[in-house]
């Protein structure tokens, strides 16, 4: 099985209030394996609001659909940033970029 090394993340504006972030599959205490959780996790700022969405760990797969689902789950919030991905076997690279609510896969 191939694995992907992932870095980067998405800033969330406005940040998700704690009560909204707590009932998502993206919380730090949610198991990683679907159907309960996924490979993405929220990071919280000093106020307790979720201000960033990042890969839970550096090795993962199937992120494009997970990023689309996360953006769709939070209407009224925009996401900015990219996950930088590299296949550990082939070295192929790509990004999953988000600007506002648009998700794009960029290969290089």
Secondary structure, 3 states (H helix, E strand, C coil): CCCEEEEEEEEEEEEECHHHHCCCCCCCCCCCCCCCCCCEEEEECCCCCEEEEEECCCEECCHHHHHHHHHHHCCCCEEEEEEEEEECCCCCEEEEEEEECEEEEEEC
